[in-house]
Structures are given as structure tokens and as C-alpha cells.
Amino acid sequence: MLEAHRRYGGMGTILVIKVSPESANQFGELVADPITNELLHYTEKPETFVSDRINCGAYIFTPDIFTAIQDVSMQRKDRATLRRLSSFEALQLPNRSPLSDFVRLDQDILSPLAGKKQLYVYETMDFWEQIKTPGMSLKCSALYLAQFRFTSSHLLASGDGTKSATISGDVYIHPSAKVHPTAKIGPNVSISANARIGAGVRLVSCIILDDVEIKENAVVIHAIVGWKSSIGRWSRVQVSRQVYLSRIVSNYLQTLAMDMALFNSLGVRWVGSSFSILGTTHYTLGISQMEPFRSL
């Protein structure tokens, strides 16, 4: 992208990617010259379809961008044009002028400079995913782990449960992490430095950060566990697969040990409101129904 930016000779280069027409209106859509890659038109989240090329939110600018920003601010001060304020702008401090205190990159820079041989695009063929919520980090982690299969397969863990943990799918385990051989890990799991994974632990689609301890027989599914957190034995941390949100186990909070079996003698497990036990003096537990046990 940097080489392309230098070759174009413009003020800025935008990283773009092709997406499905159905999802394009969730992003900034753009039209570029197919030969020169000059940005010809840009619109942010249009109501009607414009293009299946979208703005990835990554840019390379020359220092001239600061002049462009200053010009926008000066033009606003010189104009007496009134516009409707958003609720966010209306809440700004009284001594600030919302008309000149900020510049919107998409509306004030990209759109006006389109078609003026100032901005160009660089289309990536690699995977791309925006990260606007913690849950999206899980999806991005899965994409990177899948890429490791082709680019850095030596980084992915393996094991069949004899001398090391049972590994299913793409899993990264930091060399300093300690994982019990009876644990079952994967798919799409990343375990960071100095983590300690106990006996019988089940991890699925999660990110375990540095110095985390997950005690025996705990289950973590679709979650991000923060630095130095501790998840007690037989605890379960899970978020629905249908929504890309993640339960964040906050830094330094201890998950209390809980002397409660997840399964009874008939192989039935409690499910429903997955329970998280956070803090050092209290805990919350949600149990709503039972269903026959199915192996994780």
C-alpha cells in the first residue's frame, strides 16, 4: 500500500476491499477509476447502492492533509451557514463551537476531494474485518488463526490428549502457557503468555490474555478473558453464538470457585442464562432450564 501511495503521487491513499452488495451500505462506499485508481466518488453509508468497494478505515496521507483540515476549519469560521446539530454535538461544552472544533474525515475531506486527483485507492485481496466491539475481536482472531495454517503453521498447537491437551481446529498457545493434558482446546482459541489452563477445561472460540488462570473443569465459550483474571473450577462463561458480542471478564476480578456440578448422574446439564461469577464478595448465577448433555 505504501509503494502504491508513492506511485500515485497524491495526498492520500485509502485501503479498500470488495464486499457483497448487500453489506456495502454498512460502510463508506466509493467509486474509483479502474485504471488510475483515483477516487472519483465517496459517500458514507448511503441509503441506495453505490459500489461494492468500501472504505477499510486505513489511510496513508502526506503532511498536506493537515493543510486540508485547516482549510475546512477556516471555511467553517468564514461561513454563517446553520445546520442541524446531532445530539452528541448539542451536548458539547458551551464554550466550544461545534461548527469549527472538529473535522469529519469522510464528509469534510474524502467526499470534497474525490475526483480532484488528490485521493487514490488501494484494494486489498487479503481478509478484512472491522473491530468496533470486543466481540469482533473474536472473529478477527479466528481469521488470523486460519491464515496461520498457510503462512505460519508452526505457530499452531496440536495434541491428541495423551501427552498434551486435545486440540481441535486452529489454536495458538504461547510457549510460556501451561495447559493440562486433559483440557480440550479449540477451535479458534488463542492463549497468551503465562496463562494456566487446568484439568478438564474446555475452551471454544475465545481469547485468553496474559496471566489468566482457568481452574479445573471450567468452560469458556465465545469470550475474552482479561489479564490476570481467574475463573473458578466448574464455572461457565459463555455468550450466544448468534450475536457477535463477548463477555469481558474484567482485569483483576476473581471468579469465585463454585462447588456445583454442571452435570448430574443422568448426564443432564443446566443451561439457559450462562453464569459468570465475578468479584470477590458476591456472585450472580442464572439457571433457567435443562437439556440432555451433548459433548462440547
Summary of the structure (lengths in Angstrom):
residues: 296
radius of gyration: 25.0
end to end distance: 42.6
largest distance: 77.4
contacts: 843
relative contact order: 0.09
helix: 20%
strand: 28%
